[in-house]
């Protein structure tokens, strides 16, 4: 499935959704153009180069290559949420009002790995035949065997317990793709980042999408500077969480429908 900027056909969307529901993942080649990848990559590298450890938290060290505040640093990352094609691809899986649980970087440093290199899933909830969370990867570099292409176990989103190392190794494949690809997967798919054996970074951006009634990892509406979110279109603001906020007082609660913090019909 390949697309550079056009609208997907109903048949293409149906095939994509089928792959996610059965195999647990779908790859859309050519989602980003070369110049878009290079621009995003340079901004991401700049953010990593200026990374500062948060207090004495051990997790803050581990998450250097999974930056949680990337959307607070540069509007260029927020602008990835304005792409209408995301709505075409995610809505059939979560519903049309889906929102963002988390948005991070996912970079493998030269001759190294990151916290994602363990066997894991991106959602703790296991509900048979019901998707609560979907993972999205924007590949800003080629994903190759040498630079740590992710190990995935097709169909494993239907398995509740973590597979043993031996079973995972015997039944997993490597998720290789070209720079510019978009990968969408059920967040219950068991996977693990590889090890980058090259002398160059392997960069990607990731988003965890969830149902609109679920809590987000961060209070993104308050966390992201207003001067950045004010530059976004309606779709991106919805994904950030502007249509699913909780009133903090009765004045906010008793508002006309068009001004409600939590828009109706999102259950």
Helices and strands as residue ranges (DSSP letters): H 10-22, E 25-28, H 34-49, H 58-62, G 63-65, H 70-73, H 75-78, G 79-82, H 84-94, E 99-105, G 115-117, E 133-139, E 150-152, G 156-158, H 165-171, E 173-175, E 182-186, E 191-192, E 204-210, H 220-223, H 226-229, H 234-240, H 250-253, G 257-259
